Amino acid sequence: MCLGGGNPAVYSMNVITIDNLHFRWQDQPRDLLHIPHFSLAKGEKAFLKGPSGSGKSSLLSLLTGISEPQSGEITLLGTQVTGMKPAQRDHFRADNLGYIFQMFNLLPYLSVVDNVLLPCRFSRQRRQSIQGDIADEAKRLLDALHLPTSCLTRPVTQLSIGQQQRVAAARALIGKPPLLIADEPTSALDHDNREAFIELLMHECDNAETSLLFVSHDHTLERLFDRSVDLTQLNQAVQEAV
């Protein structure tokens, strides 16, 4: 099902391709995930939904290279990441993936701007993609995401949930990563603020030519995206377990 204003005809390549993926935790007798095929096109913004226990967190762990499947292939940006050594996966993730955590995972001992700049400390590629001063780019992103200037000098622990969310989004976007994964980033916001935040996030993704995989349980947000993907239908392990 295609939702929103996206046009799949303009997508020239896939940023994510999954083929015949099988994954289970060590102590499990059955697969938690069996995904015959999934792809996310360049420039696409997809909404991934599914109830608790459907495998959303495990899938994100596989896409980010934290976990490895028992079999199958995951290709990101034309590079097969299955079979990479852990250090190679870490380097690839730092260069190419932005990630907005559900609980934001901001570091309380760093300033707002230094929290945003963290990916540039770990990735030369993302740092070099910024023309000019990287701190100025951090402030530009924060302003584009409507974080008040007065917040820049506050400890992140003194920011509201909505303000922390904007800092986490700016951190994920800095350095124009080609793929952004957002894991339930709006769960603490009311509906109006969720929609406003997503619209700002999508605008910045368009500016950076960043593809977006957005995970949420809030079905009312589906219409904002190019495509909606139901993990309970995509994941054949759900049917196989019945």
C-alpha positions in Angstrom: 0.0 0.0 0.0 1.4 3.4 -1.0 0.5 6.3 1.2 1.5 10.0 0.9 3.0 11.8 -2.0 5.9 9.6 -2.9 6.4 8.4 -6.4 8.3 5.0 -6.6 9.2 5.8 -10.2 11.8 8.3 -9.1 13.7 5.9 -6.9 16.8 4.8 -8.7 18.3 2.2 -6.3 17.6 0.4 -3.1 19.2 1.5 0.1 18.0 -1.6 1.9 17.5 -5.1 0.3 16.7 -8.2 2.4 16.6 -11.6 0.8 15.6 -14.9 2.5 16.4 -13.6 5.9 16.2 -16.1 8.9 16.9 -15.0 12.4 16.4 -16.5 15.9 17.9 -15.8 19.3 20.2 -18.5 20.6 17.7 -20.0 23.1 14.8 -20.0 20.6 13.6 -23.2 18.8 12.0 -21.3 16.0 12.8 -18.3 13.8 11.7 -15.0 15.1 12.1 -13.5 11.7 11.8 -15.0 8.2 11.6 -12.3 5.6 11.7 -13.6 2.0 12.2 -10.1 0.6 12.1 -6.5 1.6 13.5 -3.4 0.0 13.6 0.4 0.7 14.3 2.6 -2.3 16.5 5.6 -2.5 14.6 8.6 -1.4 11.7 6.6 0.0 10.1 7.1 3.4 8.5 4.0 4.7 6.4 3.4 7.8 7.0 0.0 9.5 4.4 -1.2 11.9 3.7 -4.3 14.0 2.6 -5.2 17.5 5.0 -6.0 20.4 6.7 -9.3 19.7 6.5 -9.1 16.0 10.2 -8.7 15.6 10.6 -4.9 15.0 13.5 -4.4 17.4 15.2 -7.6 16.1 14.9 -6.4 12.5 16.4 -3.0 13.4 19.2 -4.8 15.3 20.0 -6.7 12.1 19.8 -3.7 9.8 22.2 -1.7 12.0 24.7 -4.7 12.2 24.4 -5.2 15.9 23.0 -8.8 15.3 23.7 -11.2 12.5 21.1 -13.5 10.8 21.5 -17.3 10.8 21.0 -17.1 7.0 20.0 -14.8 4.2 21.4 -11.5 2.9 21.1 -7.9 4.0 22.4 -5.3 1.5 22.7 -1.7 2.5 23.5 1.0 -0.1 24.8 -1.7 -2.5 27.1 -3.3 0.2 26.3 -6.7 1.6 26.7 -6.3 5.3 26.0 -9.9 6.3 29.4 -11.6 6.7 31.2 -8.5 7.6 33.4 -8.5 10.7 32.0 -6.6 13.7 34.5 -3.8 13.3 33.6 -3.4 9.6 29.9 -3.3 10.5 30.6 -0.6 13.1 32.5 1.5 10.6 29.9 1.1 7.9 27.1 2.0 10.4 28.9 5.2 11.6 29.4 6.4 8.0 26.0 5.6 6.5 23.3 5.2 9.1 21.5 7.8 11.2 19.5 6.4 14.1 16.9 8.0 16.3 16.4 5.9 19.5 13.1 5.6 21.2 14.6 6.9 24.4 16.9 9.3 22.5 20.1 8.2 24.3 21.5 11.6 24.7 24.7 12.0 26.8 24.0 14.1 29.9 27.6 15.2 30.3 27.7 16.8 26.8 26.2 20.0 25.6 23.3 20.1 23.2 25.6 20.9 20.2 28.2 18.3 21.2 25.5 15.6 21.4 24.5 16.5 17.9 28.2 16.4 16.7 28.9 12.9 18.1 28.5 11.1 14.7 31.1 13.4 13.2 33.5 12.3 15.9 33.2 8.7 14.8 32.9 9.2 11.1 35.3 11.1 8.9 33.0 10.6 6.0 30.1 12.4 7.7 32.4 15.1 9.0 33.8 15.8 5.5 30.3 16.0 4.0 29.7 19.2 5.9 30.9 22.4 4.2 32.1 24.9 6.7 32.1 24.7 10.5 30.5 21.5 11.9 29.1 23.3 15.0 27.4 25.8 12.7 25.8 22.9 10.8 24.6 21.4 14.2 23.0 24.7 15.1 21.4 24.9 11.6 19.8 21.5 12.0 18.6 22.3 15.5 17.0 25.5 14.2 15.4 23.7 11.2 13.9 21.3 13.7 12.5 24.2 15.7 14.7 23.9 18.9 14.7 27.3 20.6 18.1 29.0 20.6 17.9 29.4 24.3 18.1 25.6 24.7 21.6 25.4 23.2 23.3 26.3 26.4 21.2 24.1 28.7 22.1 20.7 29.9 20.2 18.1 27.8 18.7 16.8 31.1 16.8 20.1 31.5 15.2 19.9 28.1 11.6 18.8 27.6 10.9 15.5 25.9 10.0 17.3 22.7 13.2 19.3 22.8 15.3 16.2 23.5 13.6 14.6 20.5 14.8 17.4 18.2 18.4 17.1 19.5 18.3 13.3 18.8 17.0 13.9 15.3 19.6 16.5 14.6 22.3 14.1 15.8 20.9 11.4 13.4 20.8 13.7 10.4 24.2 15.5 10.7 26.6 14.6 8.0 23.8 13.6 5.6 23.7 9.8 6.2 22.0 8.1 3.2 19.8 6.0 5.5 17.9 7.2 8.6 16.2 4.7 11.0 13.7 6.1 13.6 12.6 3.7 16.3 9.3 4.9 17.9 10.7 8.5 18.3 7.4 10.2 18.7 5.8 7.8 21.3 6.0 10.4 24.1 4.3 13.2 22.1 0.7 14.1 21.5 -0.7 13.5 18.1 -0.4 17.1 16.8 3.2 17.4 17.9 4.0 14.0 16.3 2.7 15.1 12.9 4.6 18.4 13.1 7.8 16.7 14.1 7.5 14.1 11.3 7.0 16.8 8.7 10.1 18.7 9.9 12.1 15.4 9.9 10.9 14.5 6.3 11.9 18.0 5.1 15.4 17.6 6.4 15.6 14.1 4.9 14.6 15.6 1.5 17.3 18.2 1.9 20.0 15.6 2.6 18.6 13.0 0.1 18.3 10.6 3.1 15.9 7.6 2.9 13.8 7.0 6.0 12.6 3.8 7.7 10.2 4.9 10.5 9.0 2.4 13.1 5.9 3.2 15.0 2.8 1.6 16.5 0.7 4.7 15.8 -1.3 3.8 12.6 -2.7 7.4 12.4 0.8 8.5 11.1 0.8 6.0 8.1 -0.7 8.5 5.7 2.3 10.8 6.0 4.6 8.2 4.4 5.2 6.9 0.9 4.5 3.3 1.9 3.3 1.4 4.9 4.8 -2.0 5.7 3.1 -4.4 8.2 5.8 -6.7 9.7 3.2 -9.3 10.6 2.6 -9.8 6.9 6.2 -9.4 5.8 7.5 -11.8 8.5 6.7 -15.3 7.4 7.8 -16.6 10.8 4.5 -15.3 12.2 2.5 -17.6 9.9 4.9 -20.5 10.3 4.4 -20.4 14.1 0.6 -20.8 13.8 
